């Protein structure tokens, strides 16, 4: 949470910082600010609320900032101190001689603040970050270089952070460090960059350096130097990021969410490419793990990633007959987890930064489990913590509500299930290939779904006009899909929504049902179809307006429901894909109807880097 960006180079600093912040705004949008090195001073410009407020202030300066060559910027998700101008970053120390931007939490800030106050330092904010600015400034005033000062201060900090600082004493230089929060360096010609995530800098560069925990990096227009905690230089290879700059633009769509929903066919195609051939054979040799030794699987993730994990459990248990536990990452680490070296721990995280998921990995390490990361973000923290990585190739996901990353995660878990089944011989080879060929149809079927749902979803939105809550029901794989549908709706429309196993509904949630509680029922096929229909009927009998997700020609669904959102005929393995898409669109249109910002829902941020 929070996004930081830094630039050292030419007279385009403000433009680069603002563009970088715009692409990091998904990380937090409570306030934003810049600290700019000007002749012999640091200018701090901050505004409460979304970045556009800061942009307006900067525009009003009529080009007065166009000569600035070095600076840092920040977009905030408030942890300590309410969103206000005083609490907005950057924070200044030493009477404005040092400025700091920070992502993370300084857990021992209260004692550090007390200590500084005893020395007569006056604070101007309620944030944990300000202690860093003062501590660094004290050391710089005592004659230390900015880098040495930062290194000294880091020794005193507890918590997680990515921090970047500038000082009036060192024009043209930025120093930065991180511990458990992300930070990358972008490499340019005659200019260099810093950011919390690569997507902030894709317009500028595709070549990046990772900064590891505890390291300090110093950048100027012509140099990038990495140092370890002892101050010794570290050699670091750069890496290329193959995302296009256009991938982080709206490209004609009204919102990122709508764009990302429509990008799902392409995301699935890219994710399956090279891993599933035309005959339906799966090749996951890229992970370099011996899957034949796996006796148990644990899947950890948060939010949407957890729901993808629930679908992964269905696939792995069904095809590979390996017991799978799915755990909410924030609970897992405190649950004294059980496992051994034959346990495969699959950690799912779109951002690759989620602190709870990283902590769950560490817990798995303690019992010797093998960790496979499923992430969308090359070079992210999780890729460096895991034994092996399977990238979802969904491209950058900007909207806080996850859509294309979710279906790509499900595709990767299906591939894993088929690979495990192949190694264990739990499904006859011919049948396994048939399922693989079915999975290859995912992009086309999702495309077909997008076409089929069309305007129908907007009719469904009317049923939510007077809703006070809503219930999403499904059985089997439709249950995690229902949970994900409810999460999508509640996070962007603020309508309380529950995703529940359809059969379990009458053990409690049915008490919610009346005409103001629309029910979304995923009818599905096979064994559970009739039972789900009956469960949906039970809600109709209690006054609910039911939206059914069903095949177009499903007469029983049509009879029972107020409205059918049609899904195409599809092989069983594709049911979660074709059912998820209409629910994403439903959430999107309900939120739009309520006039809400779907990309930046209140209180949320895209990557959750606090516990
Ligand atoms: O980046 P991650 O996949 O680790 O993020 C996990 C959750 O924070 C995320 O899925 C969250 O639930 C989304 N806002 C859901 O749309």
Boltz pocket constraint, residues with backbone or C-beta under 6 A from the ligand:
constraints:
  - pocket:
      binder: B
      contacts: [[A, 302], [A, 303], [A, 304], [A, 305], [A, 348], [A, 349], [A, 350], [A, 351], [A, 352], [A, 353], [A, 354], [A, 357], [A, 400], [A, 401], [A, 402], [A, 403], [A, 487], [A, 488], [A, 491], [A, 605], [A, 606], [A, 607], [A, 608]]
      max_distance: 6.0
